[in-house]
Amino acid sequence: MSVAKSTAPGALGEGGFRKLNPPYAATFAADMGFTNAAGKPMPGVSAFQKQDGKIVRVSASGFNDDDEFCPVWRFFDMLPEGPNDWRPKQIYA
């Protein structure tokens, strides 16, 4: 699922969010570059900004086992032995 958020009051639906519906939702992950070689959607995040009246993608990052978006790594860093080469059991590639 993809959502859009606006800082302009009333610009989108209730609460300022709008769900992205087909036909755009069907290709959104691929359009953003968040698919694997088999075309399967992969997790990621993009930031957009309105520039000169157009919505522009200003940055993006895919999620993986060592990204900065996984809060569990901060907890592991607090342990005396650190993460100790721990890796998730699931592989999403």
Secondary structure, 3 states (H helix, E strand, C coil): CCEEECCCCCCCCHHHEEECCCCHHHHHHHHHCCECCCCCECCEEEEEEEECCEEEEEEEEECCCCCCCCCHHHHHHHCCCCCCCCCCCCCCC
